[in-house]
Amino acid sequence: MIDFAHECPPRILDSFFVGGHWVRASGSERKKIVSRADRRTLAEVPIATADEIDLAIASAANAFEHGPWPRTHPASAQR
């Protein structure tokens, strides 16, 4: 039997999902995501730069101000 948890290599990500599409990270810093159960590296993700954080915040603010969220009833938003 194959133990997929131990056979699969860690995922290496190089982008952030911002404004409905993937944006390639511009910085070179990375963070390993480690399993608390066995300390295996599950993934390696980029660390956002200040400009990437600003872009994400601006995109989220735009989506909130101009998207459906301000008009969405809380019960509908839970789904």
Number of C-alpha atoms within 10 A of each C-alpha: 3 6 7 8 9 11 8 9 12 15 13 13 13 17 16 17 10 17 15 8 9 11 13 14 18 14 14 10 11 15 10 15 15 14 11 8 6 8 9 15 14 16 15 16 17 19 18 18 14 10 11 18 13 12 14 17 14 14 15 15 12 12 15 13 12 11 12 11 13 11 11 11 10 10 7 8 10 7 5
